[in-house]
Amino acid sequence: MSGTKLYEGKAKILFTTDDPDILLSRYKDDATAFNALKKGTIANKGEMNCAIASHIFQYLETKGIATHFIQQISPNEMQVAAVKILPIEVVVRNIAAGSICKRLGLEQGQPLKQPLVEFFYKNDELGDPLITDAHVAMLDLATPEQVEELKQLALSINQHLQAFFDQCNLILVDFKVEIGVNSSGKMLLADEISPDTCRLWDKAIADPTARILDKDRFRQDLGNVAEAYQEVLKRVLAV
């Protein structure tokens, strides 16, 4: 049973449970983009993302990636380990898309020579700015050891997700993750892995718009957003 609401974010609500080490995460149908400047809803998104994230968390656990996932208990709810989220969004890019194209003048769809790990400061008022290791140290967001562990963990997650989505006939363009630290000081992959947090392109489609199967369909008003999420769900559950 859920208890007190601890936190409500753009895509999920966290509740306490009878066990202080376990929280309940409830996925919402709300959709936001551009730091919540654009808002809307996607039909059944909460249930679809909860199912996708549950499946992928369990897959990553088999590959040695520790996550906060415990179990899915309803179509849009899962039990997760209580963690303290580091105030750093970790983004891994395999192909140039989105903000990096504007920042560095890269062509949309340009493959990167190697995966790129970027850090963004989790601060809505500041617009989640890009930060360096030096900024992390200056703001005391994480220790140098944690920064190095974040980078290595992100690259490991990327390797396994690329292999997983390849089986889904999807290209993993980029993704963001949030990392939490449990009461023992161990880093756990938290938040979610879903079309909300990943750019996913259909490998079989060359058209740059038709191949998009992620939240960019909402960001760019491309239509068929729920259908794209449903297609991802179907492919993920088939692996």
Rosetta silent file (secondary structure, phi, psi, omega in degrees, C-alpha in Angstrom):
SEQUENCE: MSGTKLYEGKAKILFTTDDPDILLSRYKDDATAFNALKKGTIANKGEMNCAIASHIFQYLETKGIATHFIQQISPNEMQVAAVKILPIEVVVRNIAAGSICKRLGLEQGQPLKQPLVEFFYKNDELGDPLITDAHVAMLDLATPEQVEELKQLALSINQHLQAFFDQCNLILVDFKVEIGVNSSGKMLLADEISPDTCRLWDKAIADPTARILDKDRFRQDLGNVAEAYQEVLKRVLAV
SCORE:     score description
SCORE:     0.000 S_00000001
   1 L     0.000  140.583  176.754    0.000    0.000    0.000 S_00000001
   2 L   -79.719  151.521 -179.880    1.217    3.500   -0.754 S_00000001
   3 L  -116.465 -119.113 -177.540    1.558    5.938    2.122 S_00000001
   4 L   -77.755  138.912  175.588    2.680    9.552    2.190 S_00000001
   5 E   -73.542  120.105  179.822    3.533   11.295   -1.062 S_00000001
   6 E   -88.096  -38.097 -171.267    7.229   12.099   -0.899 S_00000001
   7 E  -161.533  140.067  171.775    7.735   13.718   -4.269 S_00000001
   8 E  -125.144  119.879  178.948    5.900   14.419   -7.492 S_00000001
   9 L  -105.250 -164.453 -176.958    7.921   14.936  -10.634 S_00000001
  10 L   -70.671  -29.372 -173.367    7.080   15.438  -14.268 S_00000001
  11 L  -123.731  -12.780 -174.419    6.503   11.744  -14.977 S_00000001
  12 E  -146.950  159.561  172.439    6.180    9.937  -11.634 S_00000001
  13 E  -122.695  135.365  177.979    4.998   10.221   -8.041 S_00000001
  14 E  -107.537  133.535  178.590    6.913    8.616   -5.164 S_00000001
  15 E  -122.860  152.980  171.118    5.163    7.332   -2.046 S_00000001
  16 E   -74.726  164.554  171.976    6.397    5.853    1.199 S_00000001
  17 L  -131.252 -175.232  178.894    5.502    2.267    2.157 S_00000001
  18 L   -66.583  -19.845  179.223    5.489    0.349    5.429 S_00000001
  19 L  -103.739  120.177 -177.496    9.190   -0.376    4.822 S_00000001
  20 L   -63.872  -17.873  179.751   11.431    2.734    5.004 S_00000001
  21 L   -91.440   -0.892 -178.296   13.844    1.146    2.509 S_00000001
  22 E  -126.237  132.790  175.879   11.121    0.625   -0.107 S_00000001
  23 E  -117.302  161.739  174.210    9.189    3.276   -2.029 S_00000001
  24 E  -108.981  126.283  179.322    6.299    3.051   -4.465 S_00000001
  25 E  -108.120  119.061 -178.887    6.795    4.746   -7.827 S_00000001
  26 E  -108.517  119.727 -177.365    3.614    5.606   -9.719 S_00000001
  27 E   -82.769  139.265 -176.323    4.014    6.460  -13.412 S_00000001
  28 L  -108.089  162.337  175.088    1.862    9.256  -14.858 S_00000001
  29 L   -86.822   -4.919 -179.404    0.412    9.957  -18.305 S_00000001
  30 E   -63.344  145.191  176.394    1.676   13.545  -18.146 S_00000001
  31 E  -129.514  135.537  176.744    4.173   14.612  -20.791 S_00000001
  32 E  -134.423  158.703  176.735    6.521   17.589  -20.627 S_00000001
  33 E  -151.922  160.591  177.912    9.287   18.959  -22.814 S_00000001
  34 L    55.297   53.172 -179.830   11.726   21.871  -22.861 S_00000001
  35 L    53.863   44.474  174.847   11.992   21.966  -19.060 S_00000001
  36 L    69.941   13.391  174.141    8.192   21.752  -18.713 S_00000001
  37 L   -70.874  -28.238  175.536    7.531   24.737  -20.984 S_00000001
  38 E  -111.741  130.121 -176.811    5.482   22.355  -23.117 S_00000001
  39 E  -131.965  151.004  177.419    2.935   20.175  -21.323 S_00000001
  40 E  -175.365 -166.412  175.144    0.406   17.563  -22.353 S_00000001
  41 E  -133.743  152.618  175.372   -0.656   13.975  -21.837 S_00000001
  42 L  -123.116  122.092 -174.779    0.020   10.758  -23.722 S_00000001
  43 L   -56.139  124.682  176.295   -2.704    8.136  -23.475 S_00000001
  44 L    64.148   18.471 -179.844   -1.631    5.204  -21.259 S_00000001
  45 H   -60.408  -40.350 -178.646    1.951    6.473  -21.105 S_00000001
  46 H   -58.232  -46.214  179.945    2.239    5.656  -17.411 S_00000001
  47 H   -67.526  -41.289 -178.724    1.356    2.011  -17.935 S_00000001
  48 H   -65.667  -47.245 -178.965    3.516    1.672  -21.048 S_00000001
  49 H   -67.198  -35.395  177.747    6.602    3.279  -19.499 S_00000001
  50 H   -62.784  -43.411  179.711    6.190    1.319  -16.270 S_00000001
  51 H   -67.646  -42.065  179.092    6.109   -1.962  -18.217 S_00000001
  52 H   -63.497  -49.306 -178.467    9.051   -0.951  -20.429 S_00000001
  53 H   -62.638  -41.974  179.323   11.163    0.218  -17.493 S_00000001
  54 H   -58.282  -46.192 -178.413   10.345   -2.884  -15.427 S_00000001
  55 H   -64.303  -44.671 -176.863   11.433   -5.163  -18.265 S_00000001
  56 H   -72.100  -38.551  175.529   14.647   -3.255  -18.983 S_00000001
  57 H   -56.304  -45.558 -179.226   15.605   -2.919  -15.305 S_00000001
  58 H   -65.606  -37.353  176.280   15.344   -6.686  -14.968 S_00000001
  59 H   -62.389  -46.614 -178.490   17.403   -7.178  -18.136 S_00000001
  60 H   -65.060  -33.871  176.128   20.139   -4.853  -16.850 S_00000001
  61 H   -59.617  -38.416  179.166   20.191   -6.666  -13.504 S_00000001
  62 H   -67.919  -18.025  179.224   21.086   -9.873  -15.370 S_00000001
  63 L   -97.744    7.682  176.746   24.037   -7.974  -16.865 S_00000001
  64 L    90.070    9.025  177.122   25.360   -6.909  -13.474 S_00000001
  65 L   -91.285  117.593  179.908   23.886   -3.393  -13.392 S_00000001
  66 L   -76.718  129.583 -179.577   22.426   -2.679   -9.946 S_00000001
  67 E  -125.597  170.973  177.958   19.090   -0.847  -10.134 S_00000001
  68 L   -85.999   -3.290 -175.811   16.494    0.444   -7.696 S_00000001
  69 E   -68.223  134.566  174.088   13.823   -1.841   -9.195 S_00000001
  70 E  -113.226  -59.351  176.837   12.192   -4.386   -6.879 S_00000001
  71 E  -166.049  152.037  173.210    8.965   -5.439   -8.572 S_00000001
  72 E   -87.300  128.376 -173.970    6.063   -4.159  -10.638 S_00000001
  73 E  -113.712   -9.562  175.711    2.908   -4.345   -8.537 S_00000001
  74 E  -158.497  172.300 -177.640    0.298   -2.824  -10.859 S_00000001
  75 L   -55.084  -32.077 -178.207    0.107   -1.638  -14.474 S_00000001
  76 L  -125.638   22.798 -179.138    1.559    1.770  -13.588 S_00000001
  77 E  -135.674  142.761  172.617    3.301    1.153  -10.244 S_00000001
  78 E  -138.678  151.439  171.868    6.531   -0.462   -9.121 S_00000001
  79 E   -87.815  136.001 -179.139    8.285   -0.913   -5.823 S_00000001
  80 E  -134.658  156.975  176.335   11.780    0.569   -5.777 S_00000001
  81 E   -71.950  139.817  177.119   14.627    0.821   -3.301 S_00000001
  82 L   -70.899  125.959  179.222   14.828    4.113   -1.442 S_00000001
  83 L  -138.199  161.550  171.461   17.854    6.061   -2.655 S_00000001
  84 E   -97.871  113.381 -176.477   19.229    9.587   -2.516 S_00000001
  85 E   -73.269  128.156  173.693   19.298   10.800   -6.124 S_00000001
  86 E   -67.245  138.338 -176.319   22.508   12.557   -7.113 S_00000001
  87 E   -77.838   44.409 -177.304   21.610   16.001   -8.548 S_00000001
  88 E  -133.787  121.877  169.773   23.250   15.105  -11.855 S_00000001
  89 E   -86.550  127.534  179.885   21.545   13.942  -15.038 S_00000001
  90 E  -103.504  120.626 -179.172   23.903   11.656  -16.919 S_00000001
  91 E  -113.323  131.907  175.936   23.420   11.679  -20.693 S_00000001
  92 E  -116.792  129.009 -177.342   25.082    9.197  -23.043 S_00000001
  93 E  -118.822  130.873  174.164   25.105    9.958  -26.767 S_00000001
  94 E  -107.103  -28.465 -179.159   25.863    7.533  -29.597 S_00000001
  95 E  -136.087  141.590 -179.070   24.460    9.653  -32.438 S_00000001
  96 L   -68.924  126.102  177.184   24.137   13.435  -32.636 S_00000001
  97 L  -162.179  154.119  175.036   20.570   14.586  -31.970 S_00000001
  98 L    70.715 -137.425 -169.158   18.780   17.284  -30.025 S_00000001
  99 H   -63.786  -31.078 -177.138   20.646   19.900  -28.019 S_00000001
 100 H   -66.620  -28.416  177.228   24.175   18.790  -28.915 S_00000001
 101 H   -66.394  -39.807  178.546   23.501   19.627  -32.566 S_00000001
 102 H   -71.412  -40.155 -176.911   22.620   23.196  -31.594 S_00000001
 103 H   -69.357  -40.629 -171.410   25.519   23.536  -29.165 S_00000001
 104 H  -115.071    2.173  178.016   28.262   22.131  -31.399 S_00000001
 105 L    71.105   24.324  179.552   26.859   22.522  -34.892 S_00000001
 106 L   -80.414  152.957  178.155   26.710   18.789  -35.514 S_00000001
 107 L   -78.740  133.890  176.684   24.451   17.339  -38.166 S_00000001
 108 L   -56.596  127.204  179.482   21.355   15.548  -36.850 S_00000001
 109 L    92.110    0.897  179.883   21.938   11.809  -37.160 S_00000001
 110 L   -73.258  119.725  176.976   25.731   12.059  -37.324 S_00000001
 111 E   -64.335  140.049  177.374   27.287    8.987  -35.636 S_00000001
 112 E   -88.564  149.398 -176.608   29.801    9.860  -32.924 S_00000001
 113 E   -62.345  -32.891  176.292   33.260    8.290  -33.006 S_00000001
 114 E  -153.215  158.145  179.880   32.683    6.946  -29.505 S_00000001
 115 E   -56.802  137.535 -179.336   29.946    7.247  -26.890 S_00000001
 116 E  -109.647  127.638  176.838   29.902   10.658  -25.251 S_00000001
 117 E  -103.121  125.993  177.677   29.026   11.059  -21.558 S_00000001
 118 E  -124.861  149.292  176.065   27.701   14.455  -20.464 S_00000001
 119 E  -110.916  139.062  174.674   26.599   15.773  -17.066 S_00000001
 120 E  -128.077  136.403 -179.775   23.714   18.181  -16.504 S_00000001
 121 E   -75.055  119.035 -179.519   22.929   19.901  -13.202 S_00000001
 122 L   -73.046   92.986  179.550   19.442   18.838  -12.047 S_00000001
 123 L  -154.106  102.796 -175.879   17.975   22.276  -11.375 S_00000001
 124 H   -59.922  -38.068 -177.673   14.696   23.255  -13.020 S_00000001
 125 H   -63.911  -29.919 -179.695   15.121   26.952  -12.212 S_00000001
 126 H   -95.401   -3.269 -179.779   18.418   27.017  -14.109 S_00000001
 127 L    78.866   26.191  177.937   17.156   24.842  -16.957 S_00000001
 128 L    51.246   64.016 -174.665   19.354   21.829  -16.113 S_00000001
 129 L   -71.130  152.141  173.343   22.599   23.335  -17.474 S_00000001
 130 E   -64.968  135.224 -179.359   25.486   21.331  -18.895 S_00000001
 131 E  -133.470  157.266  178.004   28.286   21.003  -16.321 S_00000001
 132 L  -102.372  174.486  175.486   31.852   19.723  -16.241 S_00000001
 133 H   -57.203  -38.309 -179.096   33.700   17.636  -13.651 S_00000001
 134 H   -65.298  -38.199  176.697   35.073   20.906  -12.239 S_00000001
 135 H   -64.844  -41.411  178.875   31.542   22.259  -11.810 S_00000001
 136 H   -57.778  -44.272  179.751   30.515   19.051  -10.031 S_00000001
 137 H   -67.185  -43.324 -178.500   33.415   19.484   -7.601 S_00000001
 138 H   -61.785  -40.985 -178.437   32.760   23.221   -7.122 S_00000001
 139 L   -86.304   -2.770  179.516   29.073   22.634   -6.352 S_00000001
 140 L    57.078   44.839 -179.087   29.890   19.576   -4.224 S_00000001
 141 L   -83.949  -26.944 -179.819   27.390   17.453   -6.178 S_00000001
 142 L  -164.027  157.491  177.592   29.480   14.268   -6.023 S_00000001
 143 L   -77.770  160.471  176.289   32.931   13.116   -4.983 S_00000001
 144 H   -56.024  -36.088  178.530   35.679   12.605   -7.594 S_00000001
 145 H   -66.639  -40.634  178.156   35.328    8.864   -7.035 S_00000001
 146 H   -66.398  -37.014  178.238   31.591    9.046   -7.643 S_00000001
 147 H   -61.082  -45.880  179.356   32.128   11.067  -10.834 S_00000001
 148 H   -64.880  -40.370  178.033   34.433    8.405  -12.239 S_00000001
 149 H   -64.816  -37.695  177.250   32.005    5.675  -11.193 S_00000001
 150 H   -59.913  -45.205 -178.878   29.162    7.583  -12.863 S_00000001
 151 H   -62.984  -47.395 -178.551   31.059    7.700  -16.143 S_00000001
 152 H   -66.780  -38.625  178.194   31.963    4.031  -16.111 S_00000001
 153 H   -64.968  -42.654 -179.924   28.455    3.000  -15.059 S_00000001
 154 H   -61.649  -42.735 -179.989   26.907    5.117  -17.814 S_00000001
 155 H   -67.666  -36.231  177.652   29.146    3.553  -20.470 S_00000001
 156 H   -67.067  -44.402  176.964   28.378    0.062  -19.191 S_00000001
 157 H   -59.045  -43.343  179.879   24.628    0.758  -19.235 S_00000001
 158 H   -59.043  -44.863 -179.500   25.007    2.108  -22.775 S_00000001
 159 H   -59.150  -45.647 -178.146   26.759   -1.036  -23.958 S_00000001
 160 H   -72.387  -37.721  178.866   24.020   -3.284  -22.606 S_00000001
 161 H   -68.148  -37.720  177.195   21.169   -1.049  -23.784 S_00000001
 162 H   -59.214  -44.619  179.984   22.599   -0.864  -27.296 S_00000001
 163 H   -65.309  -40.425 -179.519   22.674   -4.659  -27.442 S_00000001
 164 H   -65.137  -51.379 -176.719   19.159   -4.907  -26.018 S_00000001
 165 H   -68.518  -26.858  174.752   17.570   -2.377  -28.341 S_00000001
 166 H   -60.981  -37.450  176.158   19.388   -3.886  -31.316 S_00000001
 167 H   -66.463  -24.093  177.405   17.391   -7.050  -30.605 S_00000001
 168 L   -86.823    3.503 -175.560   14.284   -4.830  -30.721 S_00000001
 169 L    61.291   37.751  178.829   15.342   -3.578  -34.181 S_00000001
 170 E  -124.058  147.564  174.847   15.830   -0.135  -32.639 S_00000001
 171 E   -98.995  125.727  175.752   18.769    2.273  -32.696 S_00000001
 172 E   -86.305  101.018 -177.698   19.688    3.768  -29.317 S_00000001
 173 E   -73.831  -52.838  177.227   20.555    7.340  -30.290 S_00000001
 174 E  -162.845  171.813  177.593   21.026    8.691  -26.763 S_00000001
 175 E  -163.423  160.960  174.138   19.542    8.447  -23.285 S_00000001
 176 E  -122.064  145.935  176.645   19.616   10.023  -19.846 S_00000001
 177 E  -132.339  156.590  170.755   19.808    8.273  -16.504 S_00000001
 178 E  -118.595  140.229 -176.630   19.616    9.291  -12.884 S_00000001
 179 E  -115.974  134.375  177.696   21.718    7.534  -10.286 S_00000001
 180 E  -114.506  158.535  177.533   20.819    7.109   -6.631 S_00000001
 181 E  -116.206  125.811 -178.881   22.870    6.137   -3.608 S_00000001
 182 L   -84.247 -177.413 -174.913   21.341    3.718   -1.105 S_00000001
 183 L   -65.044  -17.570  177.990   21.857    3.645    2.661 S_00000001
 184 L   -93.066    0.344  179.618   24.969    1.516    2.177 S_00000001
 185 L    86.197    9.176 -179.003   26.544    4.044   -0.175 S_00000001
 186 L   -87.752  137.940  177.321   26.055    1.886   -3.272 S_00000001
 187 E   -79.257  133.711  178.171   25.150    3.516   -6.572 S_00000001
 188 E  -128.287  137.986  171.239   21.941    2.246   -8.169 S_00000001
 189 E   -65.247  126.091 -176.074   20.419    3.046  -11.542 S_00000001
 190 L  -123.371 -158.622  179.065   17.164    4.831  -10.674 S_00000001
 191 L    58.448 -117.648 -178.086   14.389    6.818  -12.378 S_00000001
 192 L  -157.760  160.948  168.566   13.396    4.932  -15.570 S_00000001
 193 L  -120.587  114.377 -173.465   14.496    3.664  -18.975 S_00000001
 194 L  -162.865  177.274  174.200   11.731    4.387  -21.481 S_00000001
 195 L   -63.711  -13.327  172.988   10.845    6.381  -24.617 S_00000001
 196 L   -72.052  -31.482 -171.556   10.645    9.377  -22.258 S_00000001
 197 L  -113.663   -4.514  179.496   14.356    9.098  -21.460 S_00000001
 198 E  -124.073  145.523  164.721   15.784    7.504  -24.624 S_00000001
 199 E   -93.276  122.682 -175.766   15.884    8.524  -28.261 S_00000001
 200 E  -127.636  125.764  179.381   14.949    5.405  -30.212 S_00000001
 201 E  -116.304  140.928  177.662   14.872    5.116  -33.999 S_00000001
 202 E   -69.810  122.764 -177.822   13.420    2.266  -36.032 S_00000001
 203 L   -65.191  -27.068 -173.431   16.308    0.503  -37.781 S_00000001
 204 L   -87.622   -4.063 -176.114   14.128   -0.498  -40.722 S_00000001
 205 L  -116.879  127.956 -178.798   12.958    3.047  -41.583 S_00000001
 206 L   -89.177  -28.645 -177.358   15.210    5.594  -43.275 S_00000001
 207 L   -58.853  125.459 -173.584   12.839    8.572  -43.144 S_00000001
 208 L   -65.484  -19.036  177.516   14.178   10.855  -40.364 S_00000001
 209 L   -95.641  -46.256 -176.468   10.705   11.633  -39.048 S_00000001
 210 L   -64.392  -26.980 -175.780    8.883    8.330  -39.481 S_00000001
 211 L   -78.885  -11.138 -175.794   11.637    6.371  -37.700 S_00000001
 212 E   -73.649  125.027 -179.544   11.281    8.296  -34.410 S_00000001
 213 L  -128.069   46.401 -175.799    9.709    6.162  -31.666 S_00000001
 214 L  -149.002 -168.284 -174.497   10.259    8.309  -28.579 S_00000001
 215 L   -66.681  -11.394  174.120    9.262   11.558  -26.862 S_00000001
 216 H   -60.186  -24.688  176.456   10.633   13.589  -29.776 S_00000001
 217 H   -65.316  -33.942  175.476    7.284   12.860  -31.426 S_00000001
 218 H   -76.656  -45.852 -178.368    5.698   14.905  -28.617 S_00000001
 219 H   -57.704  -42.224 -172.226    8.434   17.554  -28.555 S_00000001
 220 L   -99.616    9.129  179.283    8.226   18.146  -32.302 S_00000001
 221 L    54.759   47.892 -177.450    4.446   17.717  -32.695 S_00000001
 222 L   -88.742  -11.875 -179.256    4.920   14.770  -35.058 S_00000001
 223 L    80.780  171.622  177.656    1.738   12.963  -34.005 S_00000001
 224 L    53.317   39.945 -177.338    1.161    9.267  -33.257 S_00000001
 225 H   -68.755  -52.115 -179.494    2.980    9.585  -29.933 S_00000001
 226 H   -60.260  -37.358  179.844    1.051    6.897  -28.048 S_00000001
 227 H   -64.795  -36.796  178.035    1.357    4.581  -31.057 S_00000001
 228 H   -65.724  -43.970  178.269    5.147    5.011  -31.028 S_00000001
 229 H   -62.809  -41.170  179.535    5.340    4.161  -27.316 S_00000001
 230 H   -62.848  -37.566  178.533    3.098    1.140  -27.887 S_00000001
 231 H   -65.844  -42.205  176.943    5.408   -0.073  -30.654 S_00000001
 232 H   -61.473  -45.843  179.225    8.425    0.217  -28.350 S_00000001
 233 H   -57.088  -46.804 -178.995    6.556   -1.662  -25.620 S_00000001
 234 H   -58.199  -44.215 -177.422    5.657   -4.478  -28.018 S_00000001
 235 H   -71.074  -39.956 -179.789    9.259   -4.876  -29.152 S_00000001
 236 H   -62.803  -44.817 -177.584   10.732   -4.643  -25.638 S_00000001
 237 H   -70.690  -15.827  179.265    8.421   -7.325  -24.239 S_00000001
 238 L   -82.358  -12.674 -178.199    9.299   -9.602  -27.141 S_00000001
 239 L   -91.196    0.000    0.000   12.996   -9.720  -26.112 S_00000001
